[in-house]
Amino acid sequence: MSNDEWTRQRKDNHKEVERRRRGNINEGINELGRIVPSGSGEKAKGAILSRAVQYIHHLKENEARNIEKWTLEKLLMDQAMGDLQAQLEEMRRMWEEERVARQRLETELQVLRGMQTDQPAGAPPTAPAAAAPASSASTASATAEQPAEQATPAPASEGPKENGKREREEGTSQESAPAEGEHAAEGEDRSKRQRTD
């Protein structure tokens, strides 16, 4: 192969490589033109590249804002989850306390029912039985006071005058009693006579 043929071959290969490179660049720019939104509809390569750069910056800003928003939402969500967890723990604690109180009341109720079943049917309840000694004590005290009142002697300050007066009153009452009996007998005789007449 001569030098002229070799140089021609080399130039042809270089042209083919440049053609392929330009074709790849044009395809990439055209793809960017289809992806990047354009208001003016320009198809120039420089305009498409500038729009692509602006669009990339816009996407980065939106991504930063979205990341900040998502971070804030995540913090709020974590706080809400913590509050719900605390409320759930409080509800569990209250439920456990209520369950323990219910069990205690059920045991007390069972004990009371067992006491009622053990007590005989005709026996009085415990409260009146406890009150019975108090009433017996009050009656005993009342009976103890009555003989004391009856046993109180008459005052010894009465003189002979009052004794004589009392004897005279007793004598007059004894005399008036037969007289009243005689008057009653006379009345009966008179009533009998009137009937016979």
C-alpha positions in Angstrom: 0.0 0.0 0.0 1.4 3.4 -1.0 1.4 6.5 1.3 -1.4 8.2 -0.6 -3.7 5.2 -0.1 -2.8 5.0 3.6 -3.6 8.7 4.2 -6.9 8.4 2.3 -7.8 5.4 4.4 -6.9 7.3 7.6 -9.0 10.3 6.6 -12.0 8.1 5.8 -11.8 6.4 9.2 -11.6 9.7 10.9 -14.6 11.1 9.0 -16.6 8.0 10.0 -15.7 8.4 13.7 -16.7 12.1 13.6 -19.9 11.3 11.9 -20.8 8.7 14.5 -19.9 11.1 17.3 -22.0 13.9 15.9 -24.9 11.5 15.4 -24.7 10.4 19.1 -24.6 14.1 20.2 -27.6 15.0 18.0 -29.6 12.0 19.3 -28.9 13.0 22.9 -29.9 16.6 22.3 -33.0 15.6 20.5 -33.9 13.3 23.5 -33.3 16.2 25.9 -35.6 18.3 23.7 -38.3 15.7 24.0 -37.9 15.3 27.8 -37.4 18.9 28.8 -40.6 20.9 28.7 -40.3 23.9 26.4 -42.7 26.8 26.2 -41.3 28.4 23.1 -40.8 25.1 21.2 -37.3 26.0 20.0 -35.4 23.1 18.5 -31.9 24.7 18.4 -29.3 22.7 20.2 -28.1 25.5 22.4 -31.7 26.4 23.5 -32.4 22.7 24.2 -29.2 22.5 26.3 -30.0 25.7 28.3 -33.5 24.5 29.0 -32.1 21.2 30.1 -29.8 22.9 32.6 -32.6 25.1 34.0 -34.8 22.1 34.3 -32.2 20.1 36.2 -31.7 23.0 38.7 -35.5 23.2 39.1 -35.6 19.5 39.8 -32.8 19.8 42.4 -34.6 22.6 44.2 -37.8 20.6 44.3 -35.9 17.6 45.6 -34.4 19.7 48.4 -37.9 21.1 49.3 -39.4 17.7 49.2 -36.6 16.3 51.4 -37.2 19.1 53.9 -41.0 18.5 53.8 -40.6 14.8 54.2 -38.2 15.2 57.1 -40.7 17.5 58.9 -43.6 15.1 58.2 -41.5 12.3 59.5 -40.7 14.2 62.7 -44.4 15.0 63.2 -45.3 11.4 62.5 -42.8 10.2 65.0 -44.2 12.6 67.6 -47.7 11.5 66.9 -46.7 7.9 67.2 -45.0 8.7 70.5 -48.2 10.3 71.8 -50.3 7.4 70.7 -47.9 5.0 72.3 -48.1 7.0 75.6 -51.9 7.0 75.4 -51.9 3.2 74.7 -49.7 2.6 77.8 -52.0 4.8 79.9 -55.0 2.9 78.7 -53.3 -0.4 79.5 -52.4 0.8 83.0 -56.0 2.0 83.6 -57.3 -1.3 82.3 -55.0 -3.3 84.5 -56.0 -1.2 87.6 -59.7 -1.8 86.7 -59.1 -5.5 86.3 -57.4 -5.7 89.7 -60.2 -3.7 91.4 -62.8 -5.9 89.7 -61.1 -9.1 91.0 -60.9 -7.6 94.5 -64.6 -6.8 94.5 -65.5 -10.3 93.2 -63.5 -11.9 96.0 -65.2 -9.7 98.6 -68.6 -10.6 97.1 -67.7 -14.3 97.2 -66.7 -13.9 100.9 -70.0 -12.1 101.7 -72.0 -14.8 99.9 -70.1 -17.5 101.8 -70.9 -15.8 105.1 -74.6 -15.6 104.2 -74.7 -19.3 103.3 -72.9 -20.3 106.5 -75.3 -18.3 108.7 -78.4 -20.3 109.8 -81.8 -19.4 108.3 -83.5 -18.3 111.6 -80.6 -16.5 113.1 -80.9 -12.7 113.3 -78.4 -10.6 111.4 -75.2 -9.6 113.1 -76.1 -5.9 113.6 -79.2 -6.5 115.7 -77.4 -9.2 117.7 -74.7 -6.7 118.6 -77.4 -4.2 119.6 -79.1 -6.8 122.0 -76.6 -6.5 124.8 -77.1 -2.7 124.9 -80.9 -3.1 125.2 -80.5 -5.7 128.0 -78.1 -3.4 129.8 -80.6 -0.5 129.6 -83.4 -2.7 131.0 -81.2 -3.9 133.8 -80.3 -0.4 134.7 -84.0 0.6 134.6 -84.9 -2.3 136.9 -82.1 -1.4 139.2 -83.3 2.2 139.5 -87.0 1.1 140.3 -86.2 -0.7 143.6 -84.0 2.2 144.6 -86.9 4.6 144.1 -89.3 2.2 146.0 -86.8 1.8 148.8 -86.5 5.5 149.5 -87.8 6.0 153.0 -90.3 8.6 154.0 -88.7 11.8 155.4 -88.2 11.5 159.1 -88.9 15.2 159.7 -92.6 14.7 160.2 -93.6 15.6 163.7 -96.2 14.3 166.1 -98.7 16.8 164.8 -98.6 15.4 161.3 -98.8 11.8 162.7 -101.9 12.7 164.7 -103.5 14.3 161.7 -102.9 11.3 159.6 -104.5 9.0 162.3 -107.6 11.2 162.4 -107.9 11.1 158.6 -107.7 7.3 158.7 -110.3 7.1 161.4 -112.8 9.3 159.6 -112.3 7.3 156.4 -113.0 4.0 158.3 -116.1 5.5 159.9 -117.4 6.9 156.6 -117.1 3.5 155.0 -119.8 1.7 157.1 -122.0 4.8 156.8 -121.8 4.6 153.1 -122.5 0.8 153.2 -125.7 1.5 155.3 -126.9 4.2 152.9 -126.4 1.7 150.0 -128.4 -1.0 151.9 -131.3 1.4 152.6 -131.3 2.4 148.9 -131.6 -1.2 147.9 -134.5 -1.8 150.4 -136.4 1.2 149.0 -136.0 -0.1 145.4 -137.3 -3.5 146.4 -140.3 -2.0 148.2 -141.2 0.1 145.2 -141.0 -3.0 143.0 -143.3 -5.0 145.3 -145.8 -2.1 145.4 
